Amino acid sequence: MASNRSSNSLLVPHAMAALDQMKFEVAREIGVSIPQDGYYGDMATRDAGAIGGNITRKLVQMAEMQLAGRASR
């Protein structure tokens, strides 16, 4: 049965600010400038992909650390 929830909606709505902050941090780390006007249409696909890939890598690393902490208890 299909869900009424969009597949890209956040389960924790307040997490949007944290995800935005992580986006800016990752972009700064890899040397990609985020447009100040909020328009991402001129951003290269390669840069956007690098930001998304690094965010995913960090989120997986954070989850692994949490799971490892629970397993050692």
LINFEN-V150877 format. One record per pair of residues at least 24 apart in sequence whose C-alpha atoms are under 6 Angstrom apart, sorted by the first residue. I is the first residue (numbers start at 0). GAP is how many residues later the second one is. D is the distance in whole Angstrom. If there is no record, write none. Layout:
((I;GAP;D) (I;GAP;D))
This chain:
((26;24;6))
